[in-house]
Amino acid sequence: MQRRHHAISLEQASQEAPALARLVTLVQESNARLQALQTLMPAALHSQVQAGPIQGDTWCLLVRSNAAANKLRQLTPAFITHLKNRGWEVNAIRLKIQTC
């Protein structure tokens, strides 16, 4: 591998590193999934949720509070159905509460 002495973009780096390219693809897919759920999610929750990691057929949502997580738990079956109808292979959605 040739060393560079100048900055390169994430896109350029991902083209040269398959593992990084896969990670970039997963991040983009996770964000697209969250975007697809915006219409099913109450507007008040939009700022409370971030797209998280995809691990096989399980997707994680990062949630800012217990209250938001409780509401999202109620909506999870509808989310899974909606994502499957859009072509994503999602069998479970895990909610992780972010503690800051």
SELO-179462 format. One line per 3 residues: number of its first residue (from 1); their letters; for each residue x, y, z of C-alpha. Coordinates in nm, 4 decimals, m for minus. Layout:
NUM	a	X/Y/Z | ...
//
This chain:
1	mqr	0.0000/0.0000/0.0000 | 0.1318/0.3398/m0.0934 | 0.1515/0.6063/0.1788
4	rhh	m0.0119/0.9386/0.1128 | 0.0988/1.2693/0.2494 | m0.2249/1.4499/0.1757
7	ais	m0.5813/1.4174/0.2938 | m0.8250/1.2091/0.0934 | m1.2016/1.1951/0.1086
10	leq	m1.3924/0.9157/0.2773 | m1.5181/0.8123/m0.0657 | m1.1625/0.7761/m0.1971
13	asq	m1.0547/0.5832/0.1121 | m1.3509/0.3476/0.0882 | m1.2699/0.2705/m0.2744
16	eap	m0.9273/0.1488/m0.1675 | m1.0341/m0.0438/0.1441 | m1.3109/m0.3052/0.1084
19	ala	m1.3815/m0.3160/0.4824 | m1.4275/0.0600/0.4943 | m1.6443/0.0459/0.1824
22	rlv	m1.8711/m0.2104/0.3551 | m1.8944/0.0100/0.6637 | m1.9882/0.3137/0.4549
25	tlv	m2.2566/0.1082/0.2786 | m2.4022/m0.0085/0.6111 | m2.4134/0.3462/0.7476
28	qes	m2.5907/0.4689/0.4347 | m2.8400/0.1804/0.4503 | m2.9081/0.2410/0.8195
31	nar	m2.9770/0.6090/0.7523 | m3.2040/0.5188/0.4596 | m3.4017/0.2806/0.6814
34	lqa	m3.4559/0.5512/0.9409 | m3.5622/0.7945/0.6695 | m3.8153/0.5367/0.5440
37	lqt	m3.9720/0.5199/0.8914 | m4.0206/0.8945/0.9361 | m4.3794/0.8790/0.8082
40	lmp	m4.4715/0.6107/1.0641 | m4.3029/0.7843/1.3551 | m4.4614/1.0691/1.5521
43	aal	m4.2879/1.3952/1.4634 | m4.1936/1.4524/1.8276 | m3.9748/1.1402/1.8152
46	hsq	m3.7751/1.2331/1.5044 | m3.5132/1.4214/1.7043 | m3.4996/1.1450/1.9661
49	vqa	m3.3826/0.8676/1.7317 | m3.0660/0.8007/1.5336 | m2.9859/0.5192/1.2948
52	gpi	m2.7650/0.2578/1.4536 | m2.5708/m0.0465/1.3407 | m2.7025/m0.3237/1.1182
55	qgd	m2.6035/m0.6743/1.2226 | m2.7439/m0.9366/0.9886 | m3.1232/m0.9131/0.9999
58	twc	m3.1207/m0.7072/1.3218 | m3.1116/m0.3299/1.3107 | m3.0463/m0.1025/1.6065
61	llv	m3.2013/0.2358/1.6730 | m3.0236/0.4697/1.9114 | m3.2775/0.6461/2.1341
64	rsn	m3.2261/0.9444/2.3647 | m3.4755/0.8570/2.6414 | m3.6706/0.5766/2.8041
67	aaa	m3.9987/0.7453/2.7145 | m3.9078/0.7587/2.3458 | m3.7892/0.3971/2.3566
70	nkl	m4.1198/0.2858/2.5101 | m4.3191/0.4505/2.2312 | m4.0870/0.3081/1.9645
73	rql	m4.1254/m0.0425/2.1142 | m4.4982/m0.0168/2.0461 | m4.4295/0.0779/1.6838
76	tpa	m4.1585/m0.1829/1.6183 | m4.3852/m0.4440/1.4525 | m4.5164/m0.1816/1.2082
79	fit	m4.1603/m0.0639/1.1421 | m4.0437/m0.4169/1.0586 | m4.3368/m0.4756/0.8241
82	hlk	m4.2791/m0.1418/0.6514 | m3.9084/m0.2067/0.6024 | m3.9700/m0.5580/0.4689
85	nrg	m4.2239/m0.4180/0.2219 | m3.9532/m0.1786/0.1023 | m3.7126/m0.4670/0.0407
88	wev	m3.4953/m0.4655/0.3525 | m3.4322/m0.7916/0.5341 | m3.5172/m0.6862/0.8910
91	nai	m3.6495/m0.9395/1.1396 | m3.5750/m0.7482/1.4589 | m3.5211/m0.3924/1.5684
94	rlk	m3.3196/m0.3400/1.8825 | m3.3496/m0.0149/2.0775 | m3.0482/0.1179/2.2628
97	iqt	m3.0910/0.4097/2.4966 | m2.8037/0.6551/2.4713 | m2.6741/0.7750/2.8050
100	c	m2.4815/1.0992/2.7960
//
